Amino acid sequence: MPETEEPTQRRREDWAAHFAWEEARYRDGEGRLGDAADPDVRQRQLTRLGNAAGGAGLALVMQERGDEAAEWFRRAAERYRESFADAPPGSWGRPIGAMKALLLAGDWPRAEEAARWALEAGAEEAESPVGRYAAALASLVLGRRAEAREHADAIRTRDDFPRDVGDALAFLSETRDEYLEDIPAADTVLVLQALAEREGIAADLSSPLLPPSSEDGAAR
């Protein structure tokens, strides 16, 4: 698709409808949480709430409603954190989700706290590639670049983890066709852009999977 058509493709996506759907899912799940007495049922319900809140936040980001999005991302991080205690061993997606949500919220103090939580929970010693991904992301959030590179290299050489995600930790790039809550937004790229900006690295990208860039705005 020609570059000039990207903003048009972005406008065709009904982000308001995406947000309404995710908000409704969250409110429904929140209402059911009180009935979840079984720890396993509760942790799974909390994870669904985290996913719905994260999806709502992404839909708002794509509408350039950053302040509202930040509140939903913080909500997502809280739900992921709550779910972790009763989750099965190796459920590293929960701290990853929490860190990403807080980075997308622009809440660096809480993101750093979540990163320390991930490392204290044993992400650095994890045998699974997802655990090492959590360790790499946590290390980046805390500014530990050497440790981050070590973990990124470990997952980039594995056959059971998408190499492009490992490469993205080092090269700020991502290609995929599956998204959180089916929200067609490149959340990992947004997270890596936030990390790059903090390091003083320019990473202004234009894509229908990202919010409008400054160049997009000038073209309108």
C-alpha positions, 0 to 999 in steps of 0.5 A: 500500500502506498505510504500516502494511504496509511492515514486513510487506512488508520481512519477506517478502523473503528477505534471507538467501537474497539474501545466500547467493546473492551470497556464492556468486556471489562465491566462484565468481567469485573461484575463476575469477579466477586463470584470467583471464589476458586483461586484458579478461576479468579486468577484467570478472570483477573487476567482477562480483565487485564487483557480487556483493560489493555485493549481499551487503552490501545484503542484510546491511544489510537484515538490520541486520547492519551490521558484516558488510555493511561488510566486503562493501562494502569488498571491493566497492570493492577489486574495482571499483578493481582493474578500472578500469585495464584497463576501457574508457575512460569506465567511470565506474561503477567509481569510482561503485560504489567510492564508494557501497560505501565510503559504505555501509560508513561508511568515510569516509576510504576514501570520500574517497580513492576520491572523489579517485581519481575526480576525478584520473581525469578525472570532472570533464572527462567528456562522459558524464552518468555521468562527471559523476555520478561527479564530483558524487558525488565532490564531495559526498563531499569536501564541495565542495558548489558543485562538486557542484551544478554537476555535478548540474545538468549531468546533470539537464538531459540527456535521456540520463540519469535526471533523478530520479538527478540530482535525488536528488543535490540533493533526497535522493530516488530512484524506480527499478525496477532495482537492483544485482544485483536486490537490492530495496534503494535503495542510492543513497538510503542513500548520500545519507542518509549524505551528508546525515547528515554535513551535519547534514540529517535524512533518516530515511525509511521504505520497504520498499526501506530498512532498518528506521527507528527508527519501524519499530522502535517499531511492532514 
